[in-house]
Amino acid sequence: MPFIILIAALVPLRYFEVWKFADMSWWWIVGAMGAAFIWFEFVEQLFGLDKKRAHNVDEARRKARIAATFDKKRK
């Protein structure tokens, strides 16, 4: 996510030639985009970060379902 925030900040700063970003090469931004692509396509899968995030969502859904079931039984 930091890559995406960095890219979202650098593109307008470079395009509108703000401060020291006016002299920055577009290749730095393209490089940041390439790094973000590599991170989200390969590194996350390599370390299982994408599965961990999906597992956390499933776990939260399971806990909500259990809580809803016990609330119905108490009424």
N, CA, C and O atoms as a MOPAC input file, in Angstrom:
PM7 MOZYME 1SCF
protein

 N      0.79800 1    -1.19700 1     0.00000 1
 C      0.00000 1     0.00000 1     0.00000 1
 C      0.85100 1     1.27700 1     0.00000 1
 O      0.47200 1     2.26500 1    -0.62900 1
 N      1.99000 1     1.27000 1     0.69200 1
 C      2.82000 1     2.48000 1     0.63900 1
 C      3.26500 1     2.82500 1    -0.78700 1
 O      3.42600 1     3.99800 1    -1.12600 1
 N      3.46200 1     1.78700 1    -1.62400 1
 C      3.83400 1     2.05700 1    -3.01400 1
 C      2.73100 1     2.84300 1    -3.72100 1
 O      3.01700 1     3.78600 1    -4.45900 1
 N      1.50000 1     2.46900 1    -3.50200 1
 C      0.37700 1     3.11300 1    -4.16400 1
 C      0.24200 1     4.55500 1    -3.69700 1
 O     -0.00800 1     5.44800 1    -4.50700 1
 N      0.40400 1     4.79000 1    -2.40200 1
 C      0.33400 1     6.15300 1    -1.86900 1
 C      1.46900 1     6.99500 1    -2.42800 1
 O      1.26200 1     8.15300 1    -2.79200 1
 N      2.66100 1     6.42600 1    -2.50000 1
 C      3.80500 1     7.13500 1    -3.05600 1
 C      3.56600 1     7.51000 1    -4.52100 1
 O      3.84300 1     8.63700 1    -4.93100 1
 N      3.05900 1     6.57600 1    -5.29100 1
 C      2.78900 1     6.83400 1    -6.70700 1
 C      1.70600 1     7.89000 1    -6.85700 1
 O      1.82600 1     8.79800 1    -7.67900 1
 N      0.64100 1     7.77100 1    -6.05600 1
 C     -0.45500 1     8.73300 1    -6.12700 1
 C      0.00800 1    10.14200 1    -5.75100 1
 O     -0.56300 1    11.12500 1    -6.22300 1
 N      1.01800 1    10.24500 1    -4.91900 1
 C      1.55500 1    11.55600 1    -4.54700 1
 C      2.54600 1    12.07100 1    -5.59100 1
 O      2.54700 1    13.26000 1    -5.91000 1
 N      3.37800 1    11.19300 1    -6.11600 1
 C      4.41800 1    11.62300 1    -7.04700 1
 C      3.89000 1    12.05400 1    -8.41200 1
 O      4.40700 1    13.00200 1    -9.00300 1
 N      2.87900 1    11.37800 1    -8.91200 1
 C      2.37300 1    11.69700 1   -10.25500 1
 C      1.87800 1    13.13900 1   -10.34200 1
 O      2.32800 1    13.86500 1   -11.22900 1
 N      0.97700 1    13.59100 1    -9.46900 1
 C      0.55000 1    14.99000 1    -9.60500 1
 C      1.66200 1    15.99100 1    -9.29500 1
 O      1.73900 1    17.04900 1    -9.92000 1
 N      2.53100 1    15.65400 1    -8.32300 1
 C      3.62700 1    16.57200 1    -8.01700 1
 C      4.55100 1    16.74100 1    -9.22000 1
 O      4.99200 1    17.85200 1    -9.51500 1
 N      4.83500 1    15.67500 1    -9.89400 1
 C      5.70100 1    15.75600 1   -11.07200 1
 C      4.97700 1    16.41600 1   -12.24500 1
 O      5.56400 1    17.23300 1   -12.95500 1
 N      3.71700 1    16.06900 1   -12.45100 1
 C      2.95700 1    16.61000 1   -13.58100 1
 C      2.80200 1    18.12800 1   -13.47400 1
 O      2.96100 1    18.84500 1   -14.46200 1
 N      2.49100 1    18.61100 1   -12.27400 1
 C      2.30800 1    20.04500 1   -12.07900 1
 C      3.60600 1    20.76100 1   -11.73500 1
 O      3.60200 1    21.95600 1   -11.44000 1
 N      4.71400 1    20.03300 1   -11.77300 1
 C      6.06300 1    20.56600 1   -11.56200 1
 C      6.16800 1    21.37800 1   -10.27100 1
 O      6.54500 1    22.55000 1   -10.27400 1
 N      5.82700 1    20.71900 1    -9.18200 1
 C      5.86400 1    21.33600 1    -7.86000 1
 C      7.25400 1    21.18300 1    -7.26500 1
 O      7.80700 1    20.08400 1    -7.24100 1
 N      7.80800 1    22.26400 1    -6.79500 1
 C      9.04200 1    22.34300 1    -6.03700 1
 C     10.16300 1    21.53400 1    -6.68700 1
 O     10.44500 1    21.73800 1    -7.86800 1
 N     10.80600 1    20.62900 1    -5.96500 1
 C     11.93400 1    19.87300 1    -6.50200 1
 C     11.49500 1    18.70300 1    -7.37500 1
 O     12.32000 1    18.06900 1    -8.03400 1
 N     10.20500 1    18.42000 1    -7.37700 1
 C      9.70500 1    17.32000 1    -8.19300 1
 C      9.68100 1    17.69100 1    -9.67300 1
 O      9.55000 1    16.81400 1   -10.52600 1
 N      9.80600 1    18.97300 1    -9.98600 1
 C      9.82100 1    19.41100 1   -11.37800 1
 C     11.04800 1    18.85800 1   -12.10900 1
 O     10.98700 1    18.60000 1   -13.31100 1
 N     12.14700 1    18.67700 1   -11.40200 1
 C     13.37900 1    18.17800 1   -12.01000 1
 C     13.49400 1    16.65400 1   -11.97100 1
 O     14.41100 1    16.08100 1   -12.55900 1
 N     12.57000 1    16.01000 1   -11.28300 1
 C     12.62100 1    14.55400 1   -11.14900 1
 C     12.25200 1    13.88900 1   -12.47500 1
 O     11.36800 1    14.35700 1   -13.19300 1
 N     12.92700 1    12.81600 1   -12.77800 1
 C     12.64300 1    12.07900 1   -14.00100 1
 C     11.38000 1    11.24100 1   -13.83200 1
 O     11.08300 1    10.75200 1   -12.74100 1
 N     10.63800 1    11.08400 1   -14.93600 1
 C      9.44000 1    10.23800 1   -14.91700 1
 C      9.81900 1     8.78000 1   -14.68500 1
 O      8.98400 1     7.97800 1   -14.26900 1
 N     11.07000 1     8.43800 1   -14.95100 1
 C     11.49100 1     7.05400 1   -14.76100 1
 C     11.43000 1     6.62500 1   -13.30300 1
 O     11.22500 1     5.44700 1   -13.01400 1
 N     11.60700 1     7.57100 1   -12.37700 1
 C     11.47200 1     7.23900 1   -10.95900 1
 C     10.03700 1     6.79700 1   -10.65000 1
 O      9.81600 1     5.86800 1    -9.87400 1
 N      9.08000 1     7.47100 1   -11.26100 1
 C      7.68200 1     7.12600 1   -11.03500 1
 C      7.35800 1     5.79500 1   -11.69800 1
 O      6.65900 1     4.96400 1   -11.11900 1
 N      7.85700 1     5.59300 1   -12.89200 1
 C      7.65300 1     4.31700 1   -13.57500 1
 C      8.30800 1     3.19000 1   -12.77400 1
 O      7.76000 1     2.09200 1   -12.68200 1
 N      9.46600 1     3.45800 1   -12.20200 1
 C     10.13200 1     2.47200 1   -11.35300 1
 C      9.31100 1     2.14100 1   -10.11700 1
 O      9.22900 1     0.98000 1    -9.71900 1
 N      8.70300 1     3.15200 1    -9.50800 1
 C      7.83700 1     2.91100 1    -8.35000 1
 C      6.62100 1     2.07900 1    -8.75400 1
 O      6.17900 1     1.21200 1    -8.00100 1
 N      6.08600 1     2.34500 1    -9.94100 1
 C      4.95400 1     1.54200 1   -10.43600 1
 C      5.38300 1     0.09300 1   -10.67500 1
 O      4.63700 1    -0.83700 1   -10.36900 1
 N      6.57000 1    -0.09100 1   -11.21400 1
 C      7.09200 1    -1.43800 1   -11.42600 1
 C      7.31600 1    -2.16800 1   -10.10400 1
 O      7.02900 1    -3.35900 1    -9.98900 1
 N      7.82600 1    -1.45200 1    -9.11500 1
 C      8.04300 1    -2.04800 1    -7.79500 1
 C      6.70600 1    -2.44900 1    -7.15900 1
 O      6.60300 1    -3.50200 1    -6.53100 1
 N      5.69300 1    -1.60600 1    -7.32700 1
 C      4.37100 1    -1.93700 1    -6.78700 1
 C      3.79900 1    -3.17500 1    -7.48400 1
 O      3.21100 1    -4.04400 1    -6.83900 1
 N      3.97500 1    -3.24500 1    -8.79300 1
 C      3.48800 1    -4.40300 1    -9.54600 1
 C      4.17000 1    -5.68800 1    -9.06400 1
 O      3.51100 1    -6.69800 1    -8.81900 1
 N      5.48100 1    -5.63400 1    -8.93500 1
 C      6.23500 1    -6.81000 1    -8.47700 1
 C      5.80800 1    -7.19500 1    -7.06300 1
 O      5.65300 1    -8.37600 1    -6.75600 1
 N      5.61800 1    -6.19400 1    -6.20700 1
 C      5.21100 1    -6.48600 1    -4.83600 1
 C      3.86200 1    -7.19500 1    -4.81400 1
 O      3.73500 1    -8.25100 1    -4.19500 1
 N      2.85600 1    -6.63600 1    -5.47500 1
 C      1.50400 1    -7.18200 1    -5.38200 1
 C      1.33500 1    -8.47600 1    -6.17200 1
 O      0.47400 1    -9.28700 1    -5.83000 1
 N      2.11700 1    -8.68700 1    -7.19800 1
 C      1.95600 1    -9.89700 1    -8.00200 1
 C      2.81800 1   -11.06000 1    -7.52700 1
 O      2.42100 1   -12.21700 1    -7.66300 1
 N      3.98400 1   -10.77000 1    -6.97700 1
 C      4.90900 1   -11.85400 1    -6.66500 1
 C      5.27400 1   -11.95600 1    -5.18500 1
 O      5.19600 1   -13.03900 1    -4.60600 1
 N      5.66600 1   -10.85900 1    -4.57500 1
 C      6.17500 1   -10.89700 1    -3.20700 1
 C      5.07400 1   -11.26700 1    -2.21500 1
 O      5.29900 1   -12.07000 1    -1.30900 1
 N      3.87700 1   -10.68100 1    -2.38200 1
 C      2.78700 1   -11.03100 1    -1.46700 1
 C      2.45900 1   -12.51200 1    -1.54500 1
 O      2.23000 1   -13.14900 1    -0.51600 1
 N      2.43300 1   -13.06300 1    -2.73500 1
 C      2.14900 1   -14.48600 1    -2.88600 1
 C      3.28200 1   -15.33600 1    -2.33100 1
 O      3.03900 1   -16.39100 1    -1.74600 1
 N      4.51300 1   -14.88500 1    -2.51000 1
 C      5.66600 1   -15.62500 1    -2.02800 1
 C      5.63200 1   -15.78800 1    -0.50700 1
 O      5.92300 1   -16.86600 1     0.01000 1
 N      5.28100 1   -14.73100 1     0.19800 1
 C      5.23500 1   -14.77300 1     1.66000 1
 C      3.86300 1   -15.14100 1     2.20600 1
 O      3.69300 1   -15.23000 1     3.42200 1
 N      2.89100 1   -15.35300 1     1.34500 1
 C      1.55900 1   -15.74800 1     1.78300 1
 C      0.74600 1   -14.62100 1     2.38100 1
 O     -0.22000 1   -14.87500 1     3.10100 1
 N      1.11000 1   -13.38600 1     2.10200 1
 C      0.39600 1   -12.25900 1     2.68300 1
 C     -1.02400 1   -12.13900 1     2.14200 1
 O     -1.92100 1   -11.68200 1     2.85100 1
 N     -1.23300 1   -12.54600 1     0.89700 1
 C     -2.57500 1   -12.47800 1     0.32400 1
 C     -3.49500 1   -13.49800 1     0.99200 1
 O     -4.66800 1   -13.20500 1     1.22800 1
 N     -2.98800 1   -14.67200 1     1.29600 1
 C     -3.77600 1   -15.70800 1     1.96600 1
 C     -4.06900 1   -15.31800 1     3.41800 1
 O     -5.15200 1   -15.59000 1     3.93800 1
 N     -3.09800 1   -14.68400 1     4.05700 1
 C     -3.28200 1   -14.27200 1     5.44100 1
 C     -4.40900 1   -13.25100 1     5.53400 1
 O     -5.23300 1   -13.31800 1     6.44500 1
 N     -4.44800 1   -12.31500 1     4.60700 1
 C     -5.49700 1   -11.30400 1     4.59900 1
 C     -6.86400 1   -11.95100 1     4.37100 1
 O     -7.83500 1   -11.59100 1     5.03600 1
 N     -6.94600 1   -12.89300 1     3.44800 1
 C     -8.20300 1   -13.60000 1     3.17900 1
 C     -8.61500 1   -14.42800 1     4.39800 1
 O     -9.80000 1   -14.51400 1     4.72100 1
 N     -7.64500 1   -15.03100 1     5.06700 1
 C     -7.94200 1   -15.81600 1     6.26300 1
 C     -8.50900 1   -14.92200 1     7.36600 1
 O     -9.44200 1   -15.32200 1     8.06200 1
 N     -7.96400 1   -13.73100 1     7.53100 1
 C     -8.46100 1   -12.81000 1     8.55100 1
 C     -9.90300 1   -12.39900 1     8.27200 1
 O    -10.70100 1   -12.26400 1     9.19900 1
 N    -10.23800 1   -12.20000 1     7.00200 1
 C    -11.61600 1   -11.85600 1     6.63500 1
 C    -12.54700 1   -13.01800 1     6.96000 1
 O    -13.62500 1   -12.81200 1     7.51700 1
 N    -12.13800 1   -14.23400 1     6.61500 1
 C    -12.96000 1   -15.40900 1     6.91600 1
 C    -13.13500 1   -15.59900 1     8.42500 1
 O    -14.21700 1   -15.95600 1     8.88800 1
 N    -12.08500 1   -15.36300 1     9.17100 1
 C    -12.14300 1   -15.49400 1    10.63300 1
 C    -13.11200 1   -14.48100 1    11.23100 1
 O    -13.88300 1   -14.82000 1    12.12900 1
 N    -13.08200 1   -13.25200 1    10.75000 1
 C    -14.01000 1   -12.23000 1    11.24200 1
 C    -15.44900 1   -12.59200 1    10.89100 1
 O    -16.35200 1   -12.39600 1    11.70400 1
 N    -15.66700 1   -13.11100 1     9.70600 1
 C    -17.00200 1   -13.53000 1     9.28500 1
 C    -17.50200 1   -14.68800 1    10.15600 1
 O    -18.67500 1   -14.73000 1    10.52900 1
 N    -16.61500 1   -15.61300 1    10.47200 1
 C    -16.97900 1   -16.75000 1    11.31800 1
 C    -17.35400 1   -16.28300 1    12.72200 1
 O    -18.35200 1   -16.73700 1    13.28000 1
 N    -16.56300 1   -15.38600 1    13.29000 1
 C    -16.86300 1   -14.87400 1    14.62900 1
 C    -18.18500 1   -14.10900 1    14.65600 1
 O    -18.93400 1   -14.20200 1    15.62800 1
 N    -18.47500 1   -13.35900 1    13.60000 1
 C    -19.74500 1   -12.63100 1    13.52900 1
 C    -20.91200 1   -13.60900 1    13.44400 1
 O    -21.95000 1   -13.39100 1    14.06900 1
 N    -20.75000 1   -14.67500 1    12.68300 1
 C    -21.80500 1   -15.68300 1    12.55900 1
 C    -22.04100 1   -16.37800 1    13.89200 1
 O    -23.19200 1   -16.61300 1    14.26100 1
 N    -20.99700 1   -16.70900 1    14.61400 1
 C    -21.12700 1   -17.35300 1    15.91900 1
 C    -21.81800 1   -16.41300 1    16.90600 1
 O    -22.70800 1   -16.82700 1    17.64800 1
 N    -21.40400 1   -15.15200 1    16.90700 1
 C    -22.02300 1   -14.18200 1    17.81200 1
 C    -23.50800 1   -14.01800 1    17.49500 1
 O    -24.32900 1   -13.93700 1    18.40900 1
 N    -23.85500 1   -13.96800 1    16.22100 1
 C    -25.26100 1   -13.82400 1    15.83200 1
 C    -26.06200 1   -15.05500 1    16.24100 1
 O    -27.21100 1   -14.91900 1    16.66200 1
 N    -25.49900 1   -16.22900 1    16.13100 1
 C    -26.18700 1   -17.46300 1    16.50800 1
 C    -26.45800 1   -17.50000 1    18.00400 1
 O    -27.55900 1   -17.85900 1    18.42200 1
 N    -25.47400 1   -17.13400 1    18.81200 1
 C    -25.67000 1   -17.16700 1    20.26400 1
 C    -26.63400 1   -16.07300 1    20.71900 1
 O    -27.36500 1   -16.26600 1    21.69100 1
 N    -26.64800 1   -14.93500 1    20.03800 1
 C    -27.59400 1   -13.87700 1    20.38700 1
 C    -29.03000 1   -14.33800 1    20.12300 1
 O    -29.93300 1   -14.00500 1    20.89000 1
 N    -29.24900 1   -15.09800 1    19.05200 1
 C    -30.59400 1   -15.60700 1    18.73000 1
 C    -31.05500 1   -16.61300 1    19.77100 1
 O    -32.22900 1   -16.62700 1    20.14000 1
 N    -30.14200 1   -17.45900 1    20.25100 1
 C    -30.50100 1   -18.48500 1    21.22900 1
 C    -30.83100 1   -17.87800 1    22.59000 1
 O    -31.63500 1   -18.44100 1    23.33200 1
 N    -30.23200 1   -16.75800 1    22.92400 1
 C    -30.46100 1   -16.12400 1    24.22800 1
 C    -31.81700 1   -15.42700 1    24.27100 1
 O    -32.36900 1   -15.24100 1    25.35600 1
 N    -32.35400 1   -15.04800 1    23.15700 1
 C    -33.62400 1   -14.30500 1    23.13200 1
 C    -34.79700 1   -15.18800 1    23.31100 1
 O    -35.93300 1   -14.71300 1    23.31200 1

